[in-house]
Amino acid sequence: MSGRSELSTRHGLVWLNEAGWLEALACVADEHRFAVQRWRQQDWPAVIRRRDAGCTAGEICLGIALPPDQDGVKLRVPLRIDLQGVRAMRAPLAIADVIEHAGSQWRDGLLELHGDIAAQGLEIGVYGSLALQALTGQSYLRSASDIDLLFSPLDRLQLEQGVSLLQQYAARLPLDGEISFPSGYAVAWKEWAQACGKPGNRVLVKHDSGVALQRVVELLAGLEEHACAA
């Protein structure tokens, strides 16, 4: 379980209670009803997504992504329910949770990456296709799939260590994903790796209600302020 609020973390996992599923089914488009009903029957989690415009403080925006079709298209079904419909939530899966569900060509690399993450005390979760395959047992991975990681550093040293580790393993594994800052902003880690040497550079940040451009120096200052306050 993450030390941060899973409620404010995109990619977090949410299990619905009966009232939550009934609300979801009442609002979903007819063509998506079968998929949502199957999710309910299997008790699979939905995933926290960006908040819709007009979403109230008492609501949560979620999504269900189906396995890709023969053309590689992955249908995504948006849900928006009252918080009273949430039974449980947690942060994205750990790498240890997904290794056995990954392709054989990735397992050794993921096992070593997991060991290095643990040794350095970093918090790196998995979302996207690999996580969904592990959670549901369905076939999400394709030959061109990435391994989406969510790295949540607590201070600047962890940020530098984690990005260095991801760059190292990206030579062996198709790593992608984001850095999640304590502010709730997230940046693609590859974009951060290119921009972080120049504090005046701007990077695209995602947050729970949209996207924006922010300077590297401002994100670093926020990270340091959080570390001092912890």
Secondary structure, DSSP 8 states (H G I E B T S, - for coil): --SS-GGG-TT-EEEE-HHHHHHHHHHS-GGGHHHHHHHHHHT--EEE----TT--TTEEEEEEE----TTS---EEEEEEEGGGEEEEE--EEHHHHGGGS-HHHHHHHHHHHHHHHHHT--EEEESHHHHHHHH-S----TT--EEEEE--SSHHHHHHHHHHHHHHTTTS-EEEEEE-TTS-EEEHHHHHHHTTSTT-EEEEEETTEEEEEEHHHHHHHHHHHHHH-
